[in-house]
């Protein structure tokens, strides 16, 4: 099993993710009955959300499923009018406004592939992948009712899971969970166009991506704020220090704006979202876009 401190990876995911195709619309809340336990401290989980996620072929790891279901199990409802997904939940959790779990489920096999705990940063939130025989997380009675548009199941740890704490900070040592859930399933959006080559670069989405790259290179936080979605998780990073970190991540290999934009190979366009794919010598990277107030912006 691989477990990583969630805080160490969040910044890397804020601006440069988007390969999984998930709905932008808010998902309705279902019911959860169970708890997340840190050592002996217990949090009751009462809300459940389920979102269909489809991975684009270029970003799919070998042997991983094309279609998964992301399940959020939380101690309180997601705020009304806000995006409902793992990034939004993680942002709330880091600010101490939510606790819970995110689980990535393969519906074809009825197994949990990976997950993360939703906790304030000082309580050492964790990413975990499920492996081993027997696996460290079991999913019983999982069912997808396509007629009703719901998913149900019972998920639990088979033994306490050790918390990774590289910095030896004060905090819990283990976590466990045991939760029943039933939630309405929000379907993935429909693909409306696939743009490739020059068509992708000359498109509205392609031009926005180049503007985004140039703005990051210039370190202009105010201009960047104007071209990202209103609830983008990275808004908190739009200060001089954060801009420097974003620039360092994005241009880590020393590429110029034109060189990086030249790697744009394909854009998948959906109803209100899009994914721009850049092909590097060693693989792919992706950037999410979303339509907001009639305009395309960088974000979810």
Secondary structure, DSSP 8 states (H G I E B T S, - for coil): --EEEHHHHHHHHHSS---EEE-SS----EEEEEEEEETTEEEEEEEEEEEEEEE-GGG--TT--SEEEEEEEESS---TTS--SHHHHHHHHHTTS--EEEEEEETTTTEEEEEEEE--GGG--EEEE--TTTTSEEEEEEEEETTTTEEEEEEEESS-EE---TT--SS-SEEEEEEEEEEEEE----EEEEEEHHHHHHSHHHHHHHHHHHHHHHT-HHHHHHTB-TT-GGGGG-SHHHHHHHHHHHTTT---HHHHHTTEEEEEEESSEEEEEEEETTEEEEEEEEEETTEEEE--
